[in-house]
Amino acid sequence: MTTDDRTHSTPPTLAEDLLLMLFQPGSGTIAGENTLFYVLGGAVLADLALGDHLTTVERGRIRSVPDHPPSNRLLRPAWDYLAEKPRGVQTALAAIGPALREPVLQRLVARGDIDQEARRVLGLFTSTALREGRTERRTRLLADVRQALVDGVQPTARVAALAALLSASGTLPQFHREIPWTSPVITRAKELERGDWGADATAQAVTRTVTATVVNSAVVAVTVLAPR
């Protein structure tokens, strides 16, 4: 999987938005690295669901909607994989998630959302450090999620899915400065995980169901299946 040559002309994917939010400018690290591939995989599947490229079948399995592939090259491999036959969400997360971190990060770098900086370690080795980019898009995403979780604003379907995935990642407590870690916030985050997005979140019931299935599978993967 490679960075899309048309990155600048295509809207950011949900996986890009999620990784950008998980990036911590103060330390140059990404929160939740140990379980990152589960939630990035969940973001790709949720993006497919929001674009009506994915549906559920019997026993909670998911499959691609025939003859309706996504145009975004980051999403296409997952659609192709699920077009072969229906799969369990956990199986899909494990199959598509591990390859996502680098191409998603490189998209963020190409957009200027995150900068990469080469540094010398002990005067001998070269390492790459991450620092905040110039676009301020992370700040805007945080504001959208804060409105959904703290201020009681009815989110769009995309913001609802992003907030649900952030909650699924288990990293919300690390955002306490911007998103206070309170009982009402925890309650609302769990509602979003279940697909309770509110009447103003423009998404069909099937989209909410598929997205909720994906997000809750990511929760299980992060809390139960992932090594600690």
N, C-alpha and C positions, 0 to 999 in steps of 0.2 A: 504494500500500500504506500503510495507516495503523496506528497503534498499536491493539492490541486493547483495546476498552473493558473487557474482563474480565481484564486482565493479572493483577490481584491474585488472582484465583480460579483461574488456570490455571498448571500447572507451567511453569517456565522451559524454553525450547527449548534445544537444543544450541548454536544460534548465539548465544543470549544468554550461555550459560556460556562459550563460547569468547571472545567479545568482552570479557566481564568479566575473564577471565584475561589477555587481551592488554593490558588497561588497566594502565598503570604509575602507581600512586598517587604516587610520588615526583616525577614530572615532569608528571603530568596528561595524558600522551600515550598513544596506543595503538600498541603495537609492531606492526611489519609493515604500516604503512598502505599502502605501495606495492602490496602484493599482497593486501590485506585482502579484497577482494570475491571472490577465488578461494576462500579458506578459509571465508568465511561462506557462500558458495554450497555448498561441500562439506559444511558443517555442516547446512544445510537438507536436502540430499539424504540425508545419513547419518541424520538424524532420521526422514525418511520411510522409510528402509530399516529402522530399528530398530522402527518402528511397523507394519511389514509393509504399507506403502503403496506400495512400490517394488520392482521386480524387474528382472532382467537378461534380455535377449533375445540373439539372434544377434549375433556380432561385437562383443560387449562393450557394446552399447547398453543403455540403461535405459528403462523405461516405467512409468507408474503402474499399480498393480493396479486393474483395473476395479471400479467400484462400491464402492470402499473409500477415500474421501477422508479426509484428516485433519480434525479439528474445529478445530485451531488456525489462526487466520487468517493467521499469518505463514507457515505452511507451504503453505496452500492454493494460492496462485498457482503455485508450482513443480509441485504435483501436477496442476493444470489444464493447464499447459504440456506436461507429459510425458504427459498423457492424450490429447493430440491425435495423437501418433505417437511411436514410439521415437526417441530422440536419443542421440548420442554424449555422453559425460560432459563433454568439453571444451566442446561446444556448449551444454549445459545450464548449466555454470558461468558461461560468458560471458553467457548470457541472463538468469539470475536473480540473479547475484551483485551487479552494480552498484547495484541499488536497495535493498540490505539494510542498509547501515551505519546510516542515520538511524533507521529504525523499530526496529531492534534496540537501538540506543543509547537511544532514548526509552523502550523497555520497561524497560531497566535503571534509568533515572532514575525511572520510575513506581514501580518496586519499592523504590527507596531504595538500590539497590546502588551507584549512582554518583550524585553530586550535580553539578548545573550551577550555576555562579556567574557572574553578569554582572560584568565588570570594565571600567574605563575605561582606554584606552590613550592616553598623552600628553595626557590630559584632554580629548580630542576624540572618540575612537572607542570604541564599546562592543564588547567581545569576550566570548565565553563560555568560561570555564575549567571543566575537569572536575576533580573531586576525589573521594576515596574516600567511599563512602556509609556508612550506619550499620548495615548488616545483617551484616557480616563473612562474607558468602557467598563472596567471593573467597578468603578465607583457607581456608575449608572445601574449596573446589574444588582449590586448590593442594595441600592435604594429601592429598586423594584421588589426585591425579595423582602426587604424590611417592611415595605408597605403591606405586603401580603401577610406577613407573620406577626407584625407588631401593631400596625395602624388600622387593621381591619378593612383594608381596601380589597375589593373583589379583584382577583388577578385575572389576566388573560390566561388562556390554556397553556401557553408557553412558559409564562412566569410560574404558574402553578406547578408544572412539571419540573421546572428548574429548582424551585423551593423543595419539592418532594424529594428529588434526587439528592439535594444537599443534605436534607434530613436523613435520607437513607445512608449517606456516606458516614454518618456518625460523627461528623466534624462540627456540627452547629455550635457546641460549647466554645469552640475556638474563635467564634465570631462575636463573643459577648460584648465587645465594645460597640460594634455596629448593630448587632441583633441581640438584645438582652436575653439571656438564658433563663426565662421565667416559665412558670407553669402554663400561662395562657399561650405562650409561644410554642411550647412543647405540644400542647393540645392541638393547636392549629396546624402545626407541622404534620402531626399524625393524621389529621383530617385530610390534608392534601395528599399524603401517601395513599390514602384509601380512595382517592378520586373525588372527594367532596370539595369541589372547586368553587361552588357558588353559581348562581344563575347567570352571572355576567361573563363567565368563562366560556367563550364561544367554542364549544367542541361537542361533537355528537356523543351520545351515550356509549357507543361502541368504542370510540377513541378513549374516553375516560376509563372504560373497563380494561382495555388493553394496556394503557399507560399504568394504571393502578396495579395490574398483574405484574408488569415489568418492575415497577418500583418496589413492590413488596418482595419480589424474588431477590432483588438487589439487597434489601434489608436482611433477608435470611442469609444470603451469601456473606455479607459483611459481618453479621453478628454470630453466625453459627459455623459456616463452612471455612471462612478465611483463617489461615494460621496466625497465631498471635506471637 
